Amino acid sequence: MKFFDLEGPLIRTLNRMADLMWLNILTMVCSIPLITVGASFTALHYMALKIIRDEEGYITRGFFKSFRENFRQSTVIWLILVAMMAALWGDYYLIVRQGMELGNVHRMLIMVIGVFTLFTGVMIFPVQAKFANPIRVTIRNSFIVAVLQFPKTFLMILLSAFPVVLIYISWRLIPIAFLFGFSLPAVLSAALYNKSFQRMEAQFLESSAPEEEEDDGESIFSDKLDDTIAEDTSLR
């Protein structure tokens, strides 16, 4: 029966599940030192986008290729996010636990930092995985992209909470979180931002010189992303 053929739907589904499980395990193992979380999540989204585009090839080889190439910049980005989250937690502790009264300006500042951190955090590793820019440009672009496609960004935020929700529901669901907790949300998120990324890639490749278009056919190098992206309403 064609259903059980090597190219049939059953085998393709099983192969995809195996890819997601292995990608999830790689992400978790490579995140154990904590300092490498940024590089691991960048590699995760690098492979997630390739899976959505049917370009994944070898999961392990692609994952560690992205991990090595993005290690330094992704680590710095991760440390910046950790610092911002620590600052927000400190404010929360002072307000809720210590009962400290804060002025409206301080409260507004906390809210702005919180929104910026949340929006940027959910989009920054996909952007880092695909576009090569200085760190400040990557951070700015990530926030702009997240704002321009807000409904999709909101869904990505919900998807990112998937492993936490599973564990909260029941400890018995930990095996599912271990096997799919990061890879499944990443692939579903990639399906959401894929078309937006394709439009940006096409725009930059059209405006770039041939020798500057791509490094190896995978990453798009452009320092002009922040100058054009805000005008691209098709991202919404």
Order of alpha helices (4+ residues) and beta strands (2+ residues): alpha-alpha-alpha-alpha-beta-alpha-alpha-alpha-alpha-alpha-beta-alpha
